[in-house]
Amino acid sequence: MKPPQDMTGNRYYSGSKSPHFDGARFFNPDHPSTDRRLTDLLRWRLRAKRPAVPDIVGGRQVVPAARVDGLRVTMVGHATVLIQMAGLNLLVDPIWSERASPVPWAGPRRVMAPGIAFNALPHIDAVLLTHNHYDHLDIPTLKRLRDQYDPRVITPLGNDTVIARGAPGMTVQAADWGGTVGLGAGCEVTLHPAQHWSARGAFDRRMALWCGFVIRAPGALVYVAGDTGYGNGRIFRDVQARFGAPDLAILPIGAYAPRWFMQDQHCNPEEAVQIMLDCGARAALGVHWGTFLLSDEPWGEPREKLRLEVARLGLAEARFRAAEPGDVWEEGILF
């Protein structure tokens, strides 16, 4: 794929051209365009059979330990997970708001309560933000984290500007794909490519970068894919080639329907299983489903499709399961 030709000024980032930045906007090399025309959006919205939105789905809340020496992951909801490793507490894409939206009175509403109450969080050392869509970069939550814990934020290029404008005073470190940031305690995080896009409004598409994360600590390796299409699978095979087989992969399994609209930007459960196999992960957790209904698949379908694909391939059921709020993964066991 050739980079899209767009000379619009970038409001978030200015830097030299790269294999995934054309001087104005970021893009996904060797991957179909994730851009959609207004007519495509209208075709989806006007013809789609929208799934029923359930009332609040029952779940549980847990209280995490203050610190964990090994590796423990707690599902909060949607793409928000608490990763505790090497004595550090890391939050990925935190959102405690009731809606994934720029406004509190409209947009996709939460149908599963957070698996950890905000006030029950342990001290948060760092926040890992994959991209700037509202279901991942939530300014009200970032402000609460800033005021209570003052964590460092690690995020791809351009998102530091978004955060500085929305939650001033946060310590933010932006990096490019391939950049590695030390977190202390022998732990480091590397920004890894994902096949997605970014926008906060109608006129800033792809002006900030998106990513996944590979987190390495003594005795543990975690891969967080972030939102991503599957494409040719190369970026997932590169995880194992560069870093080794992860102990755990945290992979998206929802927001995939209709496929003609979503395929290039969101993988489905079957593709998520292939990502797990491509990167060689010993275990995987399915996220990005059930909390905010963003697309046309029925609530609960991602979990069921994941279960069926794992069984079809003859894999152990425990190797890849859909995580629900309050679920805790430790030493290969989800409980």
Secondary structure, DSSP 4 states (H G I P E B T S, - for coil): -PPP---PPPSS-----BTTB-SS-B--TTS------HHHHHHHHHH--PPPPPSPBP-------S--SSEEEEEEETTEEEEEETTEEEEES---SSBSSSSTTSSPBB-B--SS-GGG-----EEE----STTT--HHHHHHHHHHT--EEEEETTHHHHHHHHSTT-EEEEE-TT-EEEEETTEEEEEE--S----SSSS-TTSS---EEEEEETTEEEEE--S---TTSHHHHHHHHHH---SEEEEE-----SHHHHTTT---HHHHHHHHHHHT-S-EEEES-SSB--SSSPTTHHHHHHHHHHHHTT--GGGEEE--TT-EEETTEE-
